[in-house]
Amino acid sequence: WMKKGACLGLTHLFFPSSSERPQARERREAEAREVCRQCEVLVTCRDFARTNHEYGFWGGESEDERHLAGYRLIAPIGLPSTAL
């Protein structure tokens, strides 16, 4: 399914750089969201990210949105894994 993703070759939109600022993140995620809206594997991608506790923007969702939906990252950046 990953080879069918509209995001193929657009990694820079779906994963932040280490020095990304909040405003840049908002712009990047808005662009990623537009790519996802046109993707034929959006639901499969979102389910994969939720099930596998992925980092980055997957299936039209940011890490924060997955967290709010009840899907936790195994070790969120900035928090020790025991805090979960």
C-alpha positions in Angstrom: 0.0 0.0 0.0 2.9 2.4 0.7 3.8 2.4 -3.0 0.3 3.7 -3.8 0.6 6.7 -1.5 0.2 10.2 -2.9 3.1 11.1 -0.5 5.7 9.0 -2.4 8.8 11.0 -2.7 7.5 13.8 -0.4 9.2 12.7 2.8 10.1 16.4 3.7 6.4 17.2 4.1 5.6 14.3 6.5 8.6 14.3 8.9 9.9 17.4 10.6 13.5 18.6 10.5 15.2 18.6 13.9 15.1 22.4 14.1 11.6 23.0 12.8 9.8 25.9 14.3 6.0 25.9 15.2 5.0 28.1 12.3 7.0 26.0 9.9 5.4 22.9 11.3 1.9 24.3 10.7 2.7 25.1 7.1 4.3 21.8 6.5 1.4 19.8 8.0 -1.1 21.9 6.0 0.7 20.9 2.8 0.9 17.3 3.9 -2.8 17.3 4.8 -3.6 18.4 1.2 -1.6 15.6 -0.2 -3.4 13.1 2.0 -6.8 14.4 1.0 -6.1 13.1 -2.5 -4.7 9.8 -1.5 -6.3 6.5 -2.2 -4.7 4.8 0.8 -5.4 7.4 3.4 -7.4 5.1 5.7 -4.9 2.3 5.5 -2.1 4.7 6.2 -3.8 6.3 9.2 -4.6 2.8 10.6 -1.0 1.8 10.2 0.3 4.8 12.0 -2.1 4.4 14.9 -1.4 0.7 15.2 2.4 1.0 15.0 2.7 4.2 17.1 4.4 6.1 14.2 6.0 9.5 14.4 5.4 12.1 11.7 2.3 12.9 9.6 0.5 9.8 8.4 -3.0 9.3 6.9 -4.0 12.9 7.3 -3.1 13.1 11.0 -0.3 14.6 13.0 1.2 12.9 16.0 -0.8 15.3 18.2 -4.0 14.4 16.4 -3.4 10.7 16.9 -2.6 11.3 20.5 -5.9 13.2 21.0 -7.7 10.3 19.3 -6.3 8.0 22.0 -3.3 6.6 20.1 -0.1 7.0 22.0 3.5 7.1 20.8 5.7 4.6 22.6 8.2 7.3 23.6 7.1 10.8 22.7 9.9 13.3 22.1 10.6 15.2 25.2 8.8 12.7 27.5 10.4 9.6 29.1 8.6 6.4 28.1 7.6 5.8 31.7 5.4 8.9 31.7 2.9 7.1 29.6 
